Amino acid sequence: PPSQSNLRFEILLEAPTAAAQRTDETPMTYLNKGQYYGLCIQDQDKFDGEFTTIIKLMFHDDTHRKLASTYWSFWLTQQNSPKNARAIDIG
């Protein structure tokens, strides 16, 4: 359904929301390692050209957020070309 927001861009992560959730918590989506998920960005102004954006992913749990840079650094050491490694592919 159309968004009731006055924001210019609408972003949709194409991943299912967790089935079991508490009513007093924000809905969460769990992403699986090695799984591809679509990200749809729609411009409410209908601009038909290229634009640049930044996508930020973060862990929900504070402990995981603190370890994220360690995990990222380790992941980079496992790549053939760390300077050119990409965790997100745009297609």
Secondary structure as UniProt FT lines:
FT   STRAND          9..14
FT   TURN            23..24
FT   TURN            33..34
FT   STRAND          38..43
FT   TURN            44..45
FT   HELIX           62..77
FT   HELIX           82..84
//
